[in-house]
Amino acid sequence: MKIIKKILLLLLIAFVIAQFFGPDKNEGDLASIEPFLAETNPPEDVKLILKSTCFDCHSDHTRYPWYNNITPVNYWLAGHVNDGKKHFNVSESAWSKSELKRKDHKFEELIEMVEKKEMPLPSYTWTHSDAKLTDDQIANIVAWAKQVRTMYAQQKTAE
């Protein structure tokens, strides 16, 4: 029994020490999203959905919940944010440098993922209930994304 108490004490000490370490935070400026919004011109309702549902993981600006201060949860969240940005990053540093073909493809994927209700991730909506999309919200996002794809197709033919 003494060995179990020692192991538990060591685990507790390791947990406490781990709280002093954590991944870098993704706390860029919200203004970095403005070029994306200006280029894609979402309607106000879609803009609100994007801000509350997408930008935490798909931009350089993340609003962190209180539990992000707990290790190892903060590493799990950082992994989600980094993965989200790898796949679709709307911040100026990434979006402005992307080619038209890539932007169009990202919107194609956005439509597919939202229609299949694969985005936002269920693990995100567990703690962000406002990110659960209704059928009407999904329809609005898809309609906007299709308009953006049409705009990109016109720009491609003009090249």
N, C-alpha and C positions, 0 to 999 in steps of 0.2 A: 504494500500500500504506500510505503514511503517513496518508492520509485515513481509511482503515478503522480504523487503530489509534487515531486521535484520536476517531472516532465511538464506538468501543468503550469508550475511557477515559471519555468524557462520559456514556455510558449507565451505566457502573459507578458513577460519581460520583452520578448522579441516583438510582440504585438505593439506594446507601448513605444518601443524604440522605432518601429516602422512608421509610426505616426509623424515622425520628424522628417520623413522623406516622401517624395511624391513626384509624379511626372510634371513636366512643364505644362502650364495652362495655356489654352487657346484663347487669349483675351485681346484679340485684335480689335480695331476700331470698327464700329458698325457702319461707318462711312465707306468702308471698303466694299460694301455690297451695292452702293449707289450706281456704279457703272453697269452692273448686271441689271438692276431695276430699270435704268434709263434705256438700255438696249432692248430689253424684252417687254417693257411697258405693261406689266400686269395690272389688271383692274384692281381697285382698292380692296375688294374682298379677297382676291387671290393674294395680294401683297400681305394682308394680315395673316392669312394661312401660312404663307412662306415664312414669315417672321416667327410665328408661334410654333411651327411644325418642322421646318426644314433647316433654317439657318444655324441652329445650334451645332449640327453635325456636318453641314455642308458649306461652311464659310470660316473665315478667320476669327469670327466673333461667337463665342459660346457663353450662354448664361448657365452658370453652374449651380446645381442644387446644393443644399446644405450638406448632404451626405457625401459630396465630393471631397470633403475634408477627412474622410476616413479611408485609411489604407487597409485593404487592397482595392476598395471600391473605386478610388480615384484612378487606379491603373486600368481597371475595366472600362471606365468611362472614357479615359484618354484613348484607349484602343478603339472604341466605337467612333470617336470623333476623328481620329487619324484615318480610319478605314473609310468613313463617310467622305472626308475631304479627298481621299485618294480617288474615289469613284466619281465624285461630282462636287467641285468647289466653285462657288459663285463669287468668291472674293476677287477683287481687282487683280491681285498678283497672279492668280491662276486663270481667271476667265478672260481677261483682256488679251492675254498671250495665246489663247487657244485659237486654232484655225476654225473657219466656218464649218467645215465638214465635221470636225470633232464636236462643236457646239450642237449642230443638228443631231448628231448621234446621241449626245447626252440627253437632248429633249425627247428623242425616240425612246430611250431607256426610261426617262422620267414617266412618260405616258404609260409604258408597259408596267412599271413597278407600282404606280399609283392605281391603275385600273385593277391590277391583281391584288391590291391591298397588301403588298409586300413592303410598302413604305407609307408612313413611317413604321419603323420596326416595332413589333409588339413590346419589346423590352423598353423602348422609349415611351410608348403610350401607357405603360403600367404606372409610371411616375409622372407623366405629363398628360393628364386626362383631356386637356384642351387640345391635344394633338390628334385625338381620334377623329378621323375624317368621316363626315356624313356622305351619303350618296350624292347630295347636291354639291357639296364641296369638291368631291372627286370629279364630278362632271364639269365644274367651273375650272378646276386646274387643268383638266385634260383639254377643254376647249381653248384655253389660253395657250397651252403648250403646242397645240396643233396650229394655232395662229402664228406662233413664233417659228415653227417649222416651215410654214408657208412663206414667211418673210425670208428665212434663210434660203429656201429654194429659189426665190426670186433673186436674191443677191448672188447665188451661185450662177444662175443663167446670165446675169449681167456681167459677170467677170470675163 
